[in-house]
Amino acid sequence: MPAASTSTRTSGSVIDRFVELTGDSTPDGINQALSVYAYIEQVLSEGGPVIVQDTPDSPPQKLVIF
């Protein structure tokens, strides 16, 4: 069996981390991620900024997706 690509391993580890943090199932995590990504894409396509804050004390930052 061929080795997994870097993007596959990375995606798997991100999903594993999501499941670990939330206790949700992998399919639920994928559905939530797609919902959030679709929302972000909608806001950006309409010209709006997406602002994030790492912690309550950190400064707001504009999210940029390439």
N, C-alpha and C positions, 0 to 999 in steps of 0.2 A: 504494500500500500504506500503511495507517495506521501512524503512529508507534507504537513499542512503549511499553507502559505503564511507569511508573516501577518497579513491582514486577517486571516481566519483565526490564528492564535490570538491576535489582539482582540478581535471581536468576541471570542470565547471568554477571554479573561475579563472583558468589560461586562459581559452578561453575568459571569460568575460573581463579580464584585457587586453588581446590582442586586442579585439574589441574596447575597450575604448581607447587604445593608438593609434591604427591605423585607426579606422573608417571602417575597412574592415568587411565583413560578417563573421559569424562563419565558414561556409564551406571554405571560402578563407583562414581564419586563420589556419584551420586544414590542408589544402593542403600545405600552406607555411611551417608549422611546420614539416610536414612529409618530405618535400623536404630538409629542413635544416638538419633534423635528418639523412636522407639518405646520404647526403653529408658528414656529420661528421663521420658516420659509415664507409663510403668508405675511407676517409682519414685515419682513425684509423686502418682499416683492412689492409691498404697498408703500415702501419708502420709510417705514418706521424703524427706529433703533431698538435693539434688544439690549437692555442694561442688566448686568449681573453684579453681585456683590459676594465675594468669597466668605466673608464673615460680617456680622453686624457692624463691626468697627472699621472695616476696610472701605476704601472709597469705591463708589460705583464705577464700573468700567463698561464700555460699549463692547458687546460681543461681535466679533468679526468671524465670518465663516468663508473660507476660500473655496 
